[in-house]
Amino acid sequence: MKMPLSLEDSLNRIIQERSLTVLFQPIVSNKLRAIYGYEALIRGPSNTPLHSPVTLFETAASCGRLVELEMLCREVAIKQFLRLNLPEKLFLNTSPESLAQPGYPTGCTLDIAEQAGLKPERVVIELTEQYPTQNYDVIRDAKNHFKEMGFEIAIDDLGAGYAGLRMWSELRPDYVKIDRHFMQDIHEDNVKQEFVRSILNIARGLNCRVIGEGVETIEEYRCVTKMGIDYIQGYYFARPTNIPIVRIPKNSFAYLAPDEKKPFGRSYFSKTIADLLQRTPGIPSSTTVDECAQIFHMAPQLDSLPIVDGDMPIGLARKNTLTSLLLTRFGRELHGKKAISRFIENEALMLESNLPIEEASRRVSEQMKQDKALDFIILENGCYKGMGSATDLLTVITEMQVRSARYANPLTLLPGNVPIYEEVDYLLREKQEFVVCYCDLDSFKPFNDKYGYEKGDQVIKDLAEILKANVPEEHDFVGHIGGDDFILILLSEDWRDRCKNILAHFKKNVARYYTREDINQGGIWSQDRAGKYRFFPLLTLSIGCAIPDPYRCKSHHDIAALATGAKHEAKRISGNSLFVERRRVPLKSFDKNEAVA
């Protein structure tokens, strides 16, 4: 049916004049407590009948200009996204109907992004289904084409379209967005909760990330967070706007129950100074003493003010120093109009945001021996980022120590199963390449039976020290499963050499655990597990290594299966042995009820 001339004329003018407005709505990572990306939402001119996106795109489809309009939308959105210098990912909407159009221009989106300076890995193509879709072959080909160019794929409004589940199974996208209908009052609706749980279960099996769209209230937010939705979009955090927020206020997460506010993955045990960041605005060095005093008066919770010129921190103005200065006779008359830069502490402690908490604690402690001040400056690549407090630092250190002690192996004090699993799951979520090594002593039970548990414990503690000496903690991870079983999680490129050094070090030390007689005969006589006496060689160490595929392994259960298989192969080799598994995914799903060892 031919559209009314006024609508068609309006559309032609909009395309010709490129008079589209882009609004951005943040998508929030619930785990990172930060913005993960932005969805670009298009509006027509406010003074036209095509202001509504529904009317705008329906008119374009009727006029045969849908593809042209969508390409213009992508170009405008990408350029505005970069002009605003927005962080993280950009979600761009497209319709399956346009992908199925004859002569659809392939490669245009990549050209637009590259010309604008936006890397394709920052772009997510979001398929929005407004009409029945039948041509799945064309859509699947288009999806593969987008993926080959480096884009990610999302399905929008799952549960609201005509064939959303089939599209999910056909396309295997990186993200699915649950329609806002299922988010509305979900905390009061058990049926909606069951539907969302089903989506989450399917998504975990397909390694697909889930976005809850249309979360508007505190109650909805708490409910979907507790259910395990990783990413959230909706009015609860921010409405769409042409100049969106770039940081989520901390109090947006303050309504979670204590167990819902726990950090995830490695942050349980390895925090950085960025976790203490307080975004205190800096003041220029030209600020007068009187102006500085007024700021302290209006913000009595502050003990220090950062002095920053541009992005470069100059030092700290201390409240107590300023108070002492102004309380002297004629202090305000003499100094009130002077620049605060003449009275600041130039030797203030400045720490990079990626500095580990433990090292930060050491530096703050050293500083406090000379200066009782409790504040310090946090930098990012040498530029001012915010402030930190020694009080907050001590609180975090205490929490880390308590949690570390709770999950540490009591004999070696190395991290136990819980932190091992969390470290592995963290690396998988980050799609980080790593090597997992399962270290296991050979002939350890008969050694224990003959020499006693005290001597056996000493062997285990010595092995732990050998592992720690060869594994740099700033990059890699040593964990103690229990007994004589250890796990190494290695990111170092020279991991193979480190494993060989561990074997050589252990071989060199092993003689100290035996009597001369047993050394001369090369082993001991002891009972095996069947109760029969037989000869066992001296202790040796087997290391089984696997290099998991972080895109195909779904959890620590898969990694445990790989590592266990590699260990078994290593133990089949006589003597101190190193085996590297060629498979990168387990042959079968690992049974989480099966013991790792």
Helices and strands as residue ranges (DSSP letters): H 5-17, E 21-29, E 34-43, H 53-62, H 66-83, E 89-94, H 96-99, H 108-116, G 120-122, E 123-127, H 136-148, E 152-158, H 164-171, E 175-178, H 180-183, G 186-188, H 190-206, E 209-213, H 218-227, E 231-233, G 250-253, G 258-260, G 265-268, G 273-276, H 289-298, E 304-309, E 312-318, H 319-327, H 331-335, G 340-343, E 350-352, H 357-370, E 375-380, E 383-389, H 390-407, H 417-429, E 435-442, H 444-451, H 453-470, E 477-482, E 485-490, H 495-509, G 510-513, H 516-521, E 523-527, E 533-537, E 540-546, H 556-571, E 577-580
